[in-house]
Amino acid sequence: MAFALRRLPRRRSPAREAGLIVALALTLLVALLAATPARAREAVAVEPRWPAGAIVIRQSERKLYFVAAPGLAIRYPVGVGKAGKAWFGAARIDGKYVEPAWSPPREVKRDLPHLPDVIPGGSPKNPMGARALTLDRGQYAIHGTTRAMRKSVGGAVSYGCIRMLNEDVIDLYDRVAVGAPVIVIP
């Protein structure tokens, strides 16, 4: 009776297994980015303590990180709150809106009384841009911007909202879920 010798599969170490998972996730993330091209965003490694689906905003870097998988994120440039208007802490996404209308908060209306009470969604003068992700913390949102204000992304420019390029906020909008945690750090 003939028989064949079989090689038993090699056991992978937990560290090697984790490395393969990270490499696979990074490959998938790069493929996702390639499918929705924009020059501003990029795939990066992040601290593995942030859960998948979370948004982390580093005010000092003026960057927003969407955590796609533990240790991997998509990084976007953002405009943040100007001196005295920036805030830090935790929030959650409590709403997602396409081309929302905008009513200036009292503080903005006080500083800029010429603004109308409501700017319709889709208007080239609407500072919310193409999408808005509202936060459960006051009147703050992560939102797009007008064509005229694109250059403000990367600066400390807002009354506390997080400002993104329209193409980036559309990309983020499609990835993030209502209820997702948002962590804003200095």
SEDO-375745 format. One line per 4 residues: number of its first residue (from 1); their letters; for each residue x, y, z of N, C-alpha, C. Coordinates in Angstrom, 2 decimals. Example, Ala and Ser with C-alpha at 12.3 -4.5 7.8 and 13.67 -1.06 7.14 Angstrom:
REM residues 2
1	AS	13.19:-5.69:7.80:12.30:-4.50:7.80:13.20:-3.30:7.80; 12.85:-2.25:7.08:13.67:-1.06:7.14:12.90:0.03:7.87
END
This chain:
REM residues 186
1	MAFA	0.85:-1.16:0.00:0.00:0.00:0.00:0.89:1.22:0.00; 0.65:2.09:-0.94:1.45:3.31:-1.05:0.75:4.43:-0.31; 1.54:5.31:0.20:0.97:6.50:0.83:1.89:7.68:0.54; 1.33:8.84:0.64:2.09:10.06:0.38:2.30:10.80:1.68
5	LRRL	3.46:11.35:1.79:3.75:12.18:2.95:3.15:13.57:2.72; 2.53:14.08:3.72:1.99:15.44:3.63:2.75:16.34:4.58; 2.98:17.52:4.11:3.56:18.51:5.01:2.44:19.15:5.80; 2.65:19.24:7.07:1.69:19.93:7.90:1.87:21.44:7.70
9	PRRR	0.80:22.19:7.72:0.94:23.63:7.56:1.76:24.22:8.70; 2.60:25.19:8.33:3.42:25.86:9.35:2.53:26.73:10.21; 2.79:26.71:11.46:2.05:27.57:12.38:2.67:28.95:12.33; 1.83:29.94:12.24:2.31:31.32:12.23:2.29:31.86:13.65
13	SPAR	3.27:32.66:13.96:3.30:33.26:15.29:2.24:34.36:15.35; 1.75:34.68:16.54:0.75:35.75:16.67:1.26:37.08:16.11; 2.54:37.36:16.30:3.09:38.62:15.77:3.08:38.62:14.25; 3.43:37.49:13.65:3.41:37.40:12.18:1.98:37.50:11.67
17	EAGL	1.07:36.83:12.37:-0.34:36.88:11.98:-0.86:38.32:12.03; -0.54:39.05:13.09:-0.97:40.45:13.22:-0.35:41.29:12.11; 0.90:41.03:11.78:1.56:41.76:10.70:0.88:41.52:9.36; 0.48:40.29:9.11:-0.23:39.97:7.87:-1.59:40.66:7.82
21	IVAL	-2.28:40.70:8.95:-3.58:41.37:9.00:-3.42:42.86:8.73; -2.43:43.49:9.35:-2.19:44.92:9.13:-1.82:45.17:7.67; -0.98:44.32:7.09:-0.60:44.48:5.68:-1.82:44.34:4.77; -2.68:43.38:5.05:-3.89:43.20:4.26:-4.82:44.40:4.41
25	ALTL	-4.99:44.88:5.64:-5.85:46.05:5.87:-5.29:47.28:5.17; -3.98:47.47:5.21:-3.37:48.61:4.53:-3.57:48.50:3.02; -3.42:47.31:2.47:-3.66:47.10:1.04:-5.10:47.44:0.68; -6.05:47.00:1.51:-7.46:47.30:1.29:-7.71:48.80:1.39
29	LVAL	-7.11:49.46:2.37:-7.28:50.90:2.55:-6.73:51.67:1.35; -5.58:51.28:0.86:-5.01:51.93:-0.33:-5.94:51.73:-1.53; -6.51:50.54:-1.66:-7.45:50.28:-2.76:-8.69:51.15:-2.63; -9.19:51.32:-1.41:-10.34:52.20:-1.18:-10.02:53.64:-1.57
33	LAAT	-8.84:54.09:-1.20:-8.44:55.46:-1.54:-8.30:55.62:-3.05; -7.79:54.62:-3.70:-7.63:54.70:-5.15:-8.97:54.75:-5.86; -9.97:54.13:-5.26:-11.30:54.12:-5.86:-11.99:55.47:-5.76; -11.58:56.30:-4.80:-12.16:57.64:-4.63:-11.01:58.64:-4.54
37	PARA	-10.41:58.97:-5.68:-9.19:59.77:-5.64:-9.44:61.22:-5.22; -8.52:61.71:-4.43:-8.43:63.12:-4.07:-7.02:63.32:-3.57; -6.42:64.41:-3.93:-5.02:64.63:-3.59:-4.78:64.86:-2.10; -5.76:65.36:-1.38:-5.55:65.78:0.00:-5.49:64.63:1.00
41	REAV	-6.23:63.58:0.79:-6.28:62.53:1.81:-5.24:61.45:1.52; -4.87:60.76:2.60:-3.87:59.70:2.45:-4.04:58.67:3.55; -3.62:57.44:3.27:-3.66:56.36:4.25:-2.42:56.46:5.13; -2.61:56.34:6.45:-1.51:56.44:7.40:-1.70:55.45:8.54
45	AVEP	-0.62:55.16:9.22:-0.67:54.35:10.43:-1.00:55.28:11.60; -1.82:54.79:12.54:-2.17:55.55:13.74:-2.07:54.63:14.95; -2.19:55.23:16.12:-2.17:54.45:17.35:-3.30:53.41:17.32; -3.00:52.17:17.64:-4.04:51.14:17.57:-5.13:51.27:18.63
49	RWPA	-4.99:52.21:19.57:-6.00:52.36:20.63:-7.31:52.96:20.12; -7.28:53.62:18.94:-8.51:54.22:18.42:-9.35:53.15:17.73; -10.64:53.07:18.04:-11.48:52.02:17.43:-11.81:52.32:15.97; -12.00:51.28:15.20:-12.43:51.44:13.80:-13.74:52.22:13.77
53	GAIV	-13.84:53.15:12.84:-15.03:53.98:12.70:-14.96:55.30:13.44; -13.96:55.46:14.30:-13.81:56.70:15.07:-13.17:57.79:14.21; -13.43:59.03:14.60:-12.78:60.19:14.00:-11.92:60.82:15.09; -10.66:61.05:14.77:-9.74:61.71:15.69:-9.26:62.98:15.00
57	IRQS	-9.40:64.11:15.68:-8.97:65.39:15.12:-7.84:65.92:15.98; -6.70:66.14:15.35:-5.54:66.72:16.04:-5.48:68.19:15.64; -5.93:69.05:16.56:-6.01:70.48:16.28:-4.65:71.06:15.88; -3.59:70.72:16.61:-2.28:71.30:16.33:-1.76:70.93:14.95
61	ERKL	-2.13:69.74:14.46:-1.71:69.30:13.12:-2.66:69.81:12.05; -3.87:70.19:12.48:-4.94:70.56:11.54:-5.22:69.38:10.60; -5.39:68.22:11.22:-5.67:66.97:10.50:-6.80:66.23:11.18; -7.61:65.56:10.36:-8.68:64.68:10.83:-8.31:63.28:10.37
65	YFVA	-8.45:62.31:11.28:-8.15:60.91:10.99:-9.43:60.10:11.11; -9.82:59.43:10.03:-10.91:58.46:10.10:-10.25:57.10:10.27; -10.52:56.43:11.40:-9.89:55.15:11.69:-10.63:54.06:10.92; -9.98:53.54:9.88:-10.58:52.52:9.02:-10.46:51.13:9.63
69	APGL	-9.39:50.89:10.37:-9.13:49.63:11.06:-8.15:49.96:12.18; -8.12:49.17:13.25:-7.15:49.49:14.32:-5.74:49.65:13.75; -5.16:50.79:14.01:-3.80:51.08:13.55:-3.72:51.70:12.16; -4.86:51.83:11.46:-4.86:52.38:10.10:-5.94:53.44:9.96
73	AIRY	-5.60:54.55:9.31:-6.57:55.63:9.16:-6.40:56.33:7.83; -7.43:57.08:7.49:-7.37:58.00:6.35:-7.22:59.38:6.96; -6.20:60.10:6.54:-5.91:61.43:7.09:-6.34:62.50:6.10; -7.06:63.50:6.61:-7.54:64.61:5.79:-7.05:65.93:6.40
77	PVGV	-6.73:66.92:5.58:-6.44:68.25:6.12:-7.75:68.93:6.51; -7.72:69.72:7.56:-8.93:70.42:8.01:-8.59:71.83:8.48; -9.60:72.68:8.48:-9.54:73.95:9.18:-10.15:73.74:10.54; -9.59:74.37:11.56:-10.06:74.18:12.94:-10.46:75.52:13.53
81	GKAG	-10.91:75.49:14.78:-11.33:76.70:15.47:-10.20:77.69:15.65; -10.52:78.97:15.43:-9.51:80.00:15.63:-9.27:80.21:17.12; -8.27:81.00:17.45:-7.90:81.25:18.85:-9.14:81.64:19.64; -9.35:80.97:20.76:-10.49:81.24:21.61:-11.77:80.53:21.20
85	KAWF	-11.78:79.89:20.05:-12.98:79.21:19.55:-12.79:77.69:19.47; -11.55:77.23:19.48:-11.28:75.79:19.39:-11.75:75.09:20.66; -12.16:73.86:20.54:-12.58:73.06:21.68:-11.92:71.69:21.60; -11.87:71.03:22.74:-11.24:69.72:22.83:-12.15:68.79:23.62
89	GAAR	-12.04:67.51:23.36:-12.84:66.55:24.10:-13.49:65.54:23.19; -14.55:64.95:23.70:-15.23:63.87:22.98:-16.63:64.31:22.57; -17.06:63.78:21.45:-18.41:64.01:20.93:-18.80:62.79:20.12; -19.98:62.83:19.56:-20.44:61.77:18.65:-21.11:62.41:17.46
93	IDGK	-21.07:61.74:16.33:-21.80:62.19:15.15:-23.28:61.97:15.44; -24.08:63.05:15.37:-25.51:62.86:15.64:-26.39:63.13:14.42; -25.77:63.49:13.29:-26.55:63.68:12.08:-25.65:63.78:10.85; -26.20:63.39:9.71:-25.49:63.46:8.42:-26.41:64.18:7.43
97	YVEP	-25.89:65.22:6.76:-26.71:66.04:5.89:-26.02:66.32:4.56; -26.80:66.26:3.49:-26.32:66.58:2.15:-26.75:68.01:1.83; -25.78:68.84:1.46:-26.01:70.25:1.12:-27.02:70.91:2.06; -26.69:70.96:3.36:-27.64:71.51:4.32:-27.75:73.03:4.23
101	AWSP	-28.93:73.54:4.57:-29.08:74.99:4.75:-28.30:75.35:6.01; -27.95:76.63:6.15:-27.17:77.07:7.32:-27.76:78.34:7.90; -27.95:78.33:9.20:-28.35:79.53:9.94:-27.18:79.90:10.84; -26.64:81.11:10.69:-25.49:81.48:11.52:-25.86:81.47:13.01
105	PREV	-25.04:80.85:13.85:-25.28:80.92:15.29:-25.21:82.38:15.77; -25.78:82.64:16.94:-25.82:84.01:17.48:-24.46:84.69:17.48; -23.43:83.97:17.92:-22.09:84.55:17.99:-21.59:85.00:16.62; -21.82:84.18:15.61:-21.41:84.52:14.25:-22.23:85.70:13.75
109	KRDL	-23.52:85.68:14.00:-24.41:86.76:13.56:-24.03:88.09:14.24; -23.63:88.01:15.50:-23.17:89.21:16.21:-21.93:89.80:15.55; -20.97:88.92:15.19:-19.73:89.38:14.58:-19.90:89.78:13.11; -20.86:89.15:12.44:-21.09:89.39:11.01:-22.58:89.68:10.77
113	PHLP	-23.07:90.84:11.22:-24.50:91.12:11.16:-25.08:91.17:9.74; -24.23:91.31:8.74:-24.72:91.37:7.36:-25.19:90.01:6.83; -24.86:88.94:7.53:-25.27:87.61:7.07:-26.78:87.45:7.14; -27.38:86.77:6.16:-28.81:86.49:6.24:-29.09:85.49:7.37
117	DVIP	-30.33:85.38:7.76:-30.70:84.44:8.83:-30.57:82.99:8.39; -30.74:82.73:7.10:-30.60:81.37:6.55:-29.95:81.48:5.18; -28.97:80.60:4.93:-28.38:80.48:3.60:-28.78:79.10:3.10; -29.50:79.04:1.98:-30.01:77.75:1.49:-28.89:76.76:1.16
121	GGSP	-29.20:75.48:1.32:-28.27:74.42:0.93:-27.98:74.50:-0.56; -26.74:74.23:-0.94:-26.35:74.28:-2.34:-25.94:75.66:-2.81; -26.19:76.69:-2.01:-25.79:78.05:-2.39:-24.27:78.17:-2.36; -23.67:78.86:-3.33:-22.22:79.04:-3.30:-21.75:79.87:-2.10
125	KNPM	-22.68:80.51:-1.39:-22.32:81.30:-0.20:-22.54:80.53:1.10; -23.00:79.29:0.99:-23.27:78.48:2.18:-21.96:77.86:2.68; -21.51:78.23:3.89:-20.22:77.73:4.39:-20.23:76.25:4.76; -21.38:75.60:4.75:-21.43:74.17:5.10:-20.95:73.28:3.95
129	GARA	-20.95:73.81:2.75:-20.46:73.03:1.62:-21.36:71.87:1.26; -20.74:70.83:0.71:-21.46:69.70:0.14:-22.07:68.75:1.16; -21.47:68.62:2.33:-21.95:67.70:3.36:-21.67:68.29:4.74; -22.46:67.83:5.71:-22.21:68.20:7.11:-22.47:67.00:8.00
133	LTLD	-21.59:66.81:8.95:-21.74:65.80:9.99:-21.87:66.57:11.30; -23.08:66.61:11.85:-23.27:67.39:13.07:-22.84:66.58:14.29; -22.42:67.31:15.31:-21.94:66.69:16.54:-22.94:66.92:17.66; -22.94:66.02:18.62:-23.86:66.13:19.75:-23.35:67.11:20.80
137	RGQY	-22.48:67.99:20.40:-21.85:68.94:21.32:-22.10:70.36:20.80; -23.19:70.96:21.17:-23.46:72.34:20.77:-23.77:72.47:19.29; -23.34:73.58:18.71:-23.64:73.87:17.31:-22.46:73.57:16.39; -21.66:72.57:16.74:-20.49:72.24:15.95:-20.78:71.17:14.92
141	AIHG	-20.01:71.23:13.83:-20.15:70.23:12.77:-18.80:70.04:12.09; -18.66:68.93:11.42:-17.58:68.68:10.48:-18.24:68.89:9.13; -17.75:69.83:8.34:-18.46:70.17:7.10:-17.51:70.57:5.99; -18.08:70.70:4.79:-17.33:71.14:3.62:-17.11:72.64:3.65
145	TTRA	-16.82:73.19:2.51:-16.58:74.63:2.44:-16.96:75.16:1.07; -17.04:76.45:0.97:-17.33:77.07:-0.33:-16.06:77.10:-1.17; -16.24:77.28:-2.45:-15.09:77.38:-3.35:-14.18:78.53:-2.94; -14.77:79.63:-2.52:-13.99:80.81:-2.13:-13.19:80.58:-0.86
149	MRKS	-13.61:79.64:-0.02:-12.95:79.42:1.27:-12.04:78.19:1.28; -11.80:77.57:0.14:-10.95:76.36:0.09:-9.59:76.58:0.72; -9.04:77.77:0.55:-7.70:78.05:1.06:-7.66:78.09:2.58; -8.82:78.18:3.23:-8.85:78.22:4.69:-8.60:76.84:5.31
153	VGGA	-8.80:75.78:4.54:-8.53:74.43:5.05:-7.03:74.34:5.33; -6.71:73.94:6.56:-5.32:73.91:7.00:-5.01:75.03:7.97; -5.97:75.91:8.19:-5.76:77.04:9.11:-6.63:76.94:10.35; -6.39:77.86:11.29:-7.23:78.02:12.48:-8.18:79.16:12.13
157	VSYG	-9.39:78.81:11.67:-10.22:79.78:10.96:-11.69:79.84:11.38; -12.19:78.85:12.09:-13.63:78.75:12.29:-14.05:79.18:13.69; -15.34:79.12:13.92:-15.92:79.37:15.24:-16.02:78.07:16.05; -15.28:77.07:15.66:-15.26:75.79:16.38:-15.58:74.60:15.51
161	CIRM	-16.17:74.84:14.34:-16.45:73.74:13.42:-15.15:73.24:12.79; -15.22:72.06:12.24:-14.09:71.47:11.53:-14.42:71.57:10.04; -13.58:72.29:9.31:-13.82:72.59:7.90:-12.96:71.69:7.02; -13.59:71.10:5.99:-12.89:70.21:5.07:-13.11:70.63:3.63
165	LNED	-12.26:70.16:2.74:-12.50:70.32:1.31:-13.76:69.52:0.97; -14.57:70.01:0.04:-15.81:69.31:-0.29:-15.56:67.87:-0.71; -14.54:67.63:-1.55:-14.30:66.25:-1.99:-13.93:65.34:-0.82; -13.28:65.91:0.20:-12.91:65.10:1.36:-14.10:64.87:2.29
169	VIDL	-14.94:65.89:2.50:-16.09:65.68:3.38:-17.09:64.71:2.73; -17.18:64.70:1.41:-18.03:63.72:0.73:-17.48:62.31:0.96; -16.18:62.16:0.85:-15.54:60.86:1.10:-15.77:60.41:2.54; -15.55:61.32:3.50:-15.75:60.99:4.91:-17.21:60.66:5.20
173	YDRV	-18.12:61.44:4.64:-19.57:61.24:4.83:-19.96:59.81:4.45; -19.40:59.31:3.37:-19.73:57.96:2.91:-19.14:56.88:3.80; -18.15:57.19:4.61:-17.48:56.20:5.45:-17.98:56.18:6.89; -18.42:57.32:7.41:-18.71:57.44:8.84:-20.18:57.15:9.13
177	AVGA	-20.44:56.64:10.33:-21.80:56.29:10.75:-22.29:57.27:11.83; -23.60:57.48:11.85:-24.19:58.24:12.95:-23.88:57.47:14.24; -23.46:58.18:15.26:-23.07:57.56:16.51:-21.57:57.36:16.65; -20.83:57.55:15.55:-19.38:57.37:15.60:-18.75:58.34:16.60
181	PVIV	-17.77:57.87:17.37:-17.10:58.77:18.31:-16.18:59.74:17.57; -16.11:60.95:18.10:-15.22:61.99:17.59:-14.37:62.44:18.77; -13.07:62.35:18.63:-12.14:62.74:19.70:-11.32:63.91:19.16; -11.41:65.05:19.84:-10.68:66.24:19.43:-9.59:66.50:20.46
185	IP	-8.34:66.49:20.01:-7.20:66.67:20.92:-6.37:67.86:20.46; -5.66:68.47:21.42:-4.85:69.66:21.06:-3.84:69.44:19.96
END
